[in-house]
Amino acid sequence: MLKNLVPHGNSAALIIDKPILEILKVDMNTPLEITTDGENLIISPVHDKDRDKKFRAALGKVNKKHEKTLKKLAE
């Protein structure tokens, strides 16, 4: 399957088809870990509940600390 990035504000988005999401048991609330090996982009769902809690806590701290900057970037 070949995909192209689509514009999303000042960023680029990758649309993942529903059948792929269903196979991976991923929905809009599933955190995704994005890594690279230097040549490939690796996107992995995080299904570990403790890791999910830590991720959401860290995300909340970043959002709180950088709220004004993130709002400006979103404009």
C-alpha positions as CSV (number, residue, x, y, z in Angstrom):
1,M,0.0,0.0,0.0
2,L,1.4,3.4,-1.0
3,K,0.3,6.5,0.9
4,N,1.1,10.2,0.5
5,L,1.2,12.7,3.3
6,V,-1.7,15.3,3.4
7,P,-1.4,18.8,4.7
8,H,-2.8,19.4,8.2
9,G,-2.3,23.0,9.4
10,N,1.4,23.6,9.4
11,S,2.1,19.9,9.6
12,A,1.7,16.8,7.5
13,A,-0.6,13.9,8.3
14,L,-0.7,10.3,7.3
15,I,-4.1,8.8,6.8
16,I,-4.3,5.2,8.1
17,D,-7.2,3.2,6.6
18,K,-9.8,1.7,8.9
19,P,-9.1,-1.9,8.1
20,I,-5.4,-1.4,9.2
21,L,-6.6,0.3,12.4
22,E,-8.9,-2.6,13.1
23,I,-6.2,-5.2,12.6
24,L,-3.9,-3.4,15.0
25,K,-6.8,-2.7,17.5
26,V,-6.0,1.0,17.2
27,D,-8.6,3.8,17.6
28,M,-8.5,7.6,18.0
29,N,-7.6,7.2,21.7
30,T,-4.7,4.7,21.3
31,P,-1.3,6.3,21.9
32,L,1.2,5.7,19.1
33,E,4.9,5.5,19.5
34,I,6.8,6.9,16.6
35,T,10.4,5.9,16.1
36,T,12.9,5.6,13.3
37,D,15.8,3.4,12.4
38,G,17.3,6.2,10.3
39,E,15.6,5.1,7.1
40,N,12.1,4.0,8.1
41,L,9.3,5.5,10.1
42,I,8.0,3.0,12.6
43,I,4.6,3.6,14.1
44,S,3.6,1.2,16.9
45,P,0.4,1.2,19.1
46,V,0.9,1.3,22.8
47,H,-1.4,-1.1,24.5
48,D,0.4,-1.2,27.9
49,K,-1.9,0.5,30.4
50,D,0.9,1.7,32.7
51,R,2.8,3.1,29.7
52,D,-0.4,4.7,28.4
53,K,-0.9,6.5,31.8
54,K,2.7,7.7,31.8
55,F,2.4,8.9,28.2
56,R,-0.8,10.8,28.9
57,A,0.7,12.4,32.1
58,A,3.7,13.5,30.2
59,L,1.6,14.9,27.4
60,G,-0.5,16.8,29.9
61,K,2.6,18.4,31.4
62,V,3.9,19.4,28.0
63,N,0.5,20.8,27.0
64,K,0.2,22.8,30.2
65,K,3.7,24.1,30.1
66,H,3.6,25.1,26.4
67,E,-0.1,25.9,26.1
68,K,0.3,29.4,24.7
69,T,3.0,28.4,22.2
70,L,0.9,25.4,21.0
71,K,-2.2,27.6,20.5
72,K,-0.1,30.0,18.4
73,L,1.3,27.2,16.3
74,A,-2.2,25.9,15.7
75,E,-3.4,29.2,14.2
